[in-house]
Amino acid sequence: MVASAEVISTPAAAEHPVRPALLLGALGIVFGDIGTSPIYAFRESLKAAGDTAAEATVLGVLSMVFWAVLLVVALKYVVFVMRADNQGEGGTMSLLALAVPVAGRLQPALLIVGLAGAALFFGDAMITPAISVLSAVEGLQVATPVVGPYVVPIAALILVGLFAIQRYGSGRVGALFGPIMAAWFMTLAFAGLAHLLQRPGVLLALDPRYALAYVSHAGGATTFTVLGSVFLALTGGEALYADMGHFGRGAIRIDWFALVLPALVLNYLGQGALVLADPAAAANPFFLLFPGWLLVPAVGLTTLATVIASQAVLSGAFALVQQAIQLGVIPRLEVRQTSDESVGQVYVPQVNWLLAIVVLGLVFGFRSSDALANAYGIAVAGDMTVTTLLVATVARGLWRWPAALVFPVAGLFLALDLTFVAANAHKIPAGGWFPLLVGAIALLLMLTLLWQVEGTHPVMAASQATAIDVGDRDVGCGRMA
């Protein structure tokens, strides 16, 4: 059910022309998830570390966050993985269509592994909106504790509104959200810079030796617990690739290196500087970056940004479902084309409202971002591991990279991925079981459909399902009214 090598585009094919409107739209759709991770990632990492009064702990944890973002998101996804476009499309299914035809005798196993990665992405798409919006609304409690009992209902109302506007398409939504996200990243940068200038010694955290020194001092058990929380800083990294078909590789790369990455780094450094100056600020370092008179406006902007954060995985989920229908591994659903210019901009109504129901259930079930942090991580780390295996196969079999280059590069990324999988494993009893359960159900459904369509065992069907182009199958697309 995947594209043959003869009909697959090269890594440079089907690129969107980079225009200012496209850059702004990509900013509003693609980067919301990873752009809002500073709200909770550093806080949860310090909580896992424990001794926030020790300078070595703060600098060590901050160094781990910085290098995780740099290696996994910037180097792996933005530089390496995004080379693998399938006629302009990204995401696990698109990558699977590139990898399986060149996998030789490993085709059946690789197809099942790839489908497992796609299934895990659905678990991520359910948790991200819930944890993002809850974390923002909880910021209201810093300004006025009386809001506490109303956090969950407010978050639920915001999420209902988010899912209601999905029918307008990622292009229109991105045009609406783009200016807000531009303001958000500028706010992140300046809020962090203000504290960084007061304590510039925090720049020492950019030296990876501080991360290594912390790992050596903290020991294995504590290090893995901290890494499980550091992983929260990578939320949305996989969505950058999944959303590539919406805006193109060029726009995403320019936005990332010109604005998003510098803003994230400055904000994390600012939070570190704040905690070094006042260890008590570790309880909520993000919101305490802002002076009291700016706190309410900051919470308002944060709430808007976290609503937008959910858009990255939702757009990625719609694209993934469209590709899965094209590959014949999920039933035909209504797929609405929402743009006359970009074929990758789609909306799937049934998936949208299914996600809405599950996300609202998570909000009312877990009731706090702290609790949801325990559910987040294991599925995304698994999906990232699958992505490494697939792109390594593409690099070796399709791009013809020499083994001497592929194995060290893929080995580095695979080591990082497996480390984060292990670091998030302790979260499974506390909530991590949920995305794994969602992924298992989705994988079972996809394999069952493969079995029925091919009329044989799923593994045998997988070995035979390698000749259909990702763009050839009629998926019942319709234009938006």
C-alpha positions in Angstrom: 0.0 0.0 0.0 2.9 2.3 -0.4 4.6 4.1 -3.3 7.1 2.3 -5.4 10.6 3.8 -5.7 10.0 4.7 -9.3 7.2 7.2 -8.6 8.6 8.8 -5.5 9.8 12.3 -5.6 13.4 13.2 -4.8 14.2 15.1 -1.6 14.2 18.4 -3.5 10.8 17.9 -5.3 7.5 19.6 -4.9 8.7 22.5 -2.8 6.4 25.4 -2.0 7.7 28.8 -3.1 8.6 30.7 0.1 6.5 33.8 0.4 5.9 36.1 3.5 2.3 34.9 3.8 3.5 31.3 3.8 6.1 32.1 6.5 3.4 33.7 8.7 1.0 30.9 8.1 3.6 28.2 9.0 4.4 30.2 12.1 0.7 30.0 13.1 0.2 26.3 12.5 3.5 24.4 12.7 5.3 25.8 15.7 2.6 26.3 18.3 3.2 23.0 20.1 6.9 23.3 20.5 6.6 27.0 21.0 4.5 26.6 24.1 6.7 23.9 25.7 8.6 26.5 27.8 5.4 26.9 29.9 5.9 23.6 31.6 9.0 21.7 30.3 11.7 23.5 32.5 9.4 23.5 35.5 8.7 19.7 35.3 12.4 19.0 34.7 13.5 21.0 37.8 10.8 19.2 39.8 12.2 15.9 38.7 15.7 17.0 39.6 14.8 18.1 43.1 17.6 20.3 44.4 16.8 23.5 42.6 18.9 25.6 45.0 22.1 24.0 43.6 23.6 26.0 40.7 25.0 22.7 39.2 21.5 21.3 39.1 19.9 24.3 37.4 22.7 24.6 34.8 22.8 20.9 34.2 19.1 20.6 33.6 19.1 23.7 31.4 22.0 22.3 29.4 20.1 19.0 28.9 17.1 20.9 27.6 19.2 23.0 25.2 21.0 20.1 23.7 17.9 18.0 23.4 16.2 20.7 21.4 19.3 21.3 19.3 20.0 17.7 18.5 16.5 16.2 18.2 14.5 19.0 16.7 17.0 21.2 14.9 19.5 18.6 13.6 17.3 15.5 13.3 14.0 16.8 12.2 14.6 20.2 10.5 17.9 19.4 8.9 17.8 15.6 8.3 14.3 14.2 8.3 12.7 17.0 6.4 14.9 16.1 3.4 12.5 13.1 3.0 9.5 14.5 1.2 7.1 12.4 -0.8 5.8 14.7 -3.5 5.9 17.5 -1.0 4.3 15.6 1.8 5.8 14.7 5.2 4.8 12.6 8.2 5.1 9.0 9.1 2.8 7.6 6.4 4.6 9.6 3.7 8.0 8.5 5.0 6.7 4.9 5.1 5.8 5.2 1.4 9.4 6.1 0.7 11.0 3.5 2.9 9.2 0.2 2.3 9.9 -0.2 -1.5 13.7 0.1 -0.9 13.7 -2.1 2.3 14.2 -5.4 0.5 13.4 -8.5 2.6 12.6 -6.2 5.5 9.6 -4.7 3.8 6.9 -6.5 6.0 8.6 -5.8 9.3 9.3 -2.1 8.3 5.7 -1.6 7.2 4.4 -2.8 10.6 7.0 -0.7 12.5 6.0 2.3 10.4 2.3 1.8 11.0 3.0 1.5 14.7 4.8 4.9 14.6 1.8 6.5 12.8 -0.6 4.9 15.4 1.5 6.4 18.2 1.2 9.9 16.6 -2.6 9.7 17.1 -2.0 9.2 20.9 0.1 12.4 20.8 -2.6 14.3 18.9 -5.0 13.5 21.7 -2.8 14.5 24.7 -1.1 17.7 23.2 -4.3 19.9 23.1 -5.3 18.9 26.6 -1.9 19.5 28.3 -1.2 22.7 26.3 -4.5 24.5 27.1 -4.7 23.3 30.7 -1.2 24.6 31.4 -2.1 28.0 30.1 -5.4 28.3 31.9 -3.6 27.2 35.1 -1.5 30.3 34.7 -4.5 32.3 35.8 -4.1 30.9 39.2 -0.8 32.7 39.6 -2.6 36.0 39.1 -5.8 35.1 41.0 -6.1 31.8 42.9 -9.9 32.2 42.9 -9.9 30.8 39.3 -8.7 27.4 40.5 -12.1 25.6 40.5 -12.9 26.9 37.0 -9.7 25.9 35.3 -11.1 22.6 33.8 -14.4 24.1 32.5 -12.6 27.1 31.0 -10.1 24.8 29.3 -12.9 22.7 27.9 -14.7 25.7 26.4 -11.5 26.8 24.7 -10.9 23.4 23.2 -14.5 23.2 21.9 -13.9 26.5 20.1 -10.6 25.2 18.7 -12.1 22.1 17.2 -15.1 24.1 15.8 -12.8 26.3 13.6 -10.9 23.4 12.1 -13.3 23.2 9.1 -11.9 26.5 7.8 -8.6 24.8 7.0 -5.0 25.2 8.1 -4.3 28.0 5.6 -7.1 30.3 6.9 -6.4 29.3 10.5 -2.7 29.9 10.0 -3.4 33.4 8.6 -5.4 34.1 11.7 -2.9 32.5 14.1 0.3 33.7 12.5 0.5 37.2 13.9 -0.4 35.9 17.3 2.4 33.4 17.2 4.9 36.0 16.0 4.0 38.1 19.0 4.3 35.0 21.2 7.8 34.2 20.1 8.9 37.8 20.5 7.5 37.8 24.0 9.3 34.5 24.8 12.6 36.1 23.6 12.3 39.4 25.4 11.0 37.9 28.7 13.9 35.5 28.7 16.5 38.1 27.6 15.5 40.5 30.4 16.5 37.9 33.1 19.5 36.7 31.1 21.0 40.1 31.1 20.7 40.3 34.9 22.5 37.0 35.3 24.6 36.3 32.1 26.4 33.4 33.8 23.5 31.2 32.9 25.0 31.1 29.4 27.4 28.5 30.8 24.5 26.0 30.3 25.2 26.1 26.6 28.3 24.0 27.3 27.3 20.3 27.0 29.8 19.5 29.8 27.3 20.9 32.3 24.8 18.3 31.1 27.3 15.5 31.3 28.5 16.6 34.7 24.9 16.6 36.0 24.3 13.1 34.6 27.5 11.9 36.2 26.6 13.4 39.6 22.8 12.6 39.7 23.1 8.9 38.9 21.1 6.7 36.6 17.7 6.7 38.3 17.4 10.4 38.8 18.9 11.1 35.3 16.2 9.0 33.6 13.5 10.7 35.6 14.8 14.2 34.6 15.2 13.1 31.0 11.5 12.0 30.9 10.6 15.6 31.8 13.3 17.2 29.6 11.6 15.4 26.7 8.6 17.8 27.2 10.8 20.5 25.6 10.6 18.4 22.4 6.8 18.4 22.2 5.8 19.3 18.6 9.1 18.3 17.0 7.5 15.5 15.1 4.7 17.8 14.0 7.1 19.9 12.1 7.7 17.1 9.7 4.0 16.0 9.7 2.9 19.5 8.7 5.5 19.8 5.9 2.8 19.2 3.2 0.8 22.2 4.5 3.6 24.9 4.1 6.7 23.3 2.6 10.2 22.6 3.9 11.6 26.0 3.1 9.1 28.0 5.1 9.4 25.7 8.1 13.2 25.9 8.1 13.4 29.7 7.8 10.8 30.2 10.6 12.7 27.7 12.8 16.2 29.1 12.5 15.3 32.8 12.2 12.8 33.1 15.0 11.6 30.0 16.8 14.8 28.4 18.0 16.4 31.7 19.2 13.2 32.6 21.1 13.0 29.2 22.8 16.7 29.3 23.8 16.4 32.8 25.2 13.3 31.9 27.2 14.8 28.7 28.7 18.0 30.7 29.6 15.9 33.4 31.2 14.0 30.8 33.3 17.3 29.4 34.3 18.6 32.8 35.3 15.5 33.5 37.3 15.8 30.2 39.3 19.5 30.9 39.9 18.5 34.2 41.4 15.5 32.9 43.3 15.3 29.1 43.8 11.6 29.5 44.9 10.8 30.5 41.4 11.3 26.9 40.3 7.6 26.3 41.2 6.5 28.2 38.1 9.5 29.8 36.4 7.7 30.7 33.1 5.0 32.9 34.5 7.3 34.4 37.1 9.4 35.8 34.3 6.8 38.5 34.0 6.4 41.4 36.5 3.1 41.5 38.3 1.6 44.2 36.1 2.3 42.1 33.0 1.1 38.8 34.4 -2.6 39.0 33.3 -1.7 40.0 29.7 1.0 37.3 29.6 -1.6 34.7 30.7 -4.0 35.9 28.0 -1.3 35.6 25.3 -0.2 32.3 26.7 -3.8 31.0 26.5 -4.0 32.0 22.8 -0.7 30.5 22.1 -1.6 27.1 23.7 -4.8 27.0 21.7 -2.7 27.5 18.6 -0.2 24.9 19.9 -2.9 22.2 19.5 -3.2 23.2 15.8 0.2 21.7 14.9 -0.8 18.1 15.9 -4.3 18.5 14.6 -3.1 19.6 11.1 -0.6 16.7 11.3 -3.3 14.3 12.2 -5.5 15.3 9.3 -2.6 14.9 6.9 -1.7 11.6 8.4 -5.2 10.3 8.1 -5.4 11.4 4.4 -2.1 9.6 3.7 -3.4 6.5 5.5 -6.5 6.4 3.4 -4.4 6.7 0.3 -2.3 3.8 1.4 -5.4 1.8 2.1 -4.7 1.1 5.8 -7.7 2.9 7.3 -11.3 3.0 5.9 -12.4 5.7 3.5 -13.4 8.9 5.3 -14.5 12.3 4.1 -11.4 14.3 3.3 -12.0 18.0 2.5 -9.4 19.9 0.5 -9.2 23.4 2.2 -6.8 25.1 -0.2 -6.7 25.7 -3.9 -2.9 26.1 -3.8 -1.7 23.4 -1.4 -2.9 19.8 -1.8 -1.6 19.0 1.7 -4.1 21.3 3.4 -7.0 19.0 4.3 -9.7 18.6 7.0 -11.2 15.3 8.1 -14.5 16.0 10.0 -14.9 12.5 11.5 -11.3 12.6 12.9 -11.7 16.1 14.1 -14.7 15.4 16.3 -13.4 12.0 17.5 -10.3 13.8 18.7 -12.5 16.5 20.3 -14.4 13.9 22.3 -11.2 12.1 23.5 -9.4 15.4 24.3 -12.3 16.7 26.4 -12.3 13.3 28.2 -8.6 13.7 29.0 -9.2 17.2 30.4 -12.0 16.1 32.7 -10.2 12.9 33.6 -6.7 14.2 34.4 -7.7 17.7 35.4 -4.2 19.2 35.5 -1.2 19.7 33.2 1.0 18.0 35.9 -1.1 14.8 35.7 -1.1 14.9 31.9 2.7 15.3 31.9 2.8 11.7 33.1 0.8 10.6 30.1 2.9 12.5 27.6 6.2 11.4 26.2 6.3 7.6 25.7 4.2 7.6 22.5 6.1 10.6 21.0 9.4 9.0 21.8 8.3 5.8 20.2 7.1 7.7 17.1 10.5 9.5 16.9 12.3 6.1 17.1 10.3 4.8 14.2 11.0 8.0 12.2 14.7 7.4 12.6 14.5 3.8 11.3 12.4 4.8 8.3 14.6 7.8 7.3 17.7 5.8 7.7 16.2 3.2 5.3 15.4 6.0 2.8 18.9 7.6 3.1 20.6 4.2 2.4 18.2 2.7 -0.1 16.7 5.7 -2.0 19.3 8.5 -1.6 22.2 6.1 -1.9 24.1 7.6 1.0 27.1 5.4 1.9 26.8 3.2 4.9 29.8 5.0 6.5 27.6 8.1 6.6 24.1 6.6 7.3 25.1 4.4 10.2 26.8 7.0 12.4 24.1 9.7 11.8 21.2 7.3 12.3 23.0 5.6 15.2 23.3 9.0 17.0 19.6 9.8 16.5 18.6 6.2 17.4 20.6 6.4 20.6 18.9 9.6 21.6 15.5 8.2 20.7 15.9 5.0 22.7 17.3 7.0 25.7 14.1 9.1 25.7 11.9 5.9 25.3 13.6 4.4 28.4 13.4 7.7 30.3 9.7 7.9 29.7 9.0 4.3 30.5 8.4 5.1 34.2 5.4 7.2 33.2 3.4 4.2 31.8 1.6 3.3 35.1 0.8 7.0 35.9 -0.9 7.8 32.5 1.6 6.8 29.8 -0.6 3.7 29.2 -3.2 5.8 27.5 -1.4 6.8 24.3 0.1 3.3 24.1 -3.5 1.9 24.3 -4.6 4.3 21.6 -1.7 3.4 19.4 -2.3 -0.4 19.9 -5.9 0.0 18.9 -5.1 2.1 15.9 -2.4 -0.4 14.8 -4.7 -3.3 15.2 -7.3 -1.6 13.1 -4.8 -0.8 10.3 -3.4 -4.3 10.2 -6.9 -5.8 10.2 -7.9 -3.7 7.2 -4.7 -4.7 5.4 -5.5 -8.3 6.2 -9.1 -8.0 4.8 -8.1 -6.1 1.7 -5.2 -8.4 0.7 -6.9 -11.5 1.8 -4.0 -12.9 3.6 -2.0 -12.5 6.9 -1.1 -8.9 7.6 2.7 -9.6 7.4 2.2 -11.3 4.0 0.0 -8.5 2.9 2.6 -6.0 3.9 5.2 -7.7 1.7 2.8 -7.5 -1.3 1.6 -3.9 -0.7 4.3 -1.9 -2.2 3.2 -0.8 -5.6 0.6 2.0 -5.1 1.6 5.6 -5.3 0.6 7.8 -2.4 -1.1 10.2 -4.8 -3.0 7.6 -6.9 -5.8 6.4 -4.6 -9.2 8.2 -4.7 -9.9 9.3 -1.2 -13.1 11.1 -1.7 -11.8 14.6 -1.3 -14.2 17.5 -1.6 -13.7 21.3 -1.8 -14.6 23.5 1.1 -17.8 25.5 0.6 
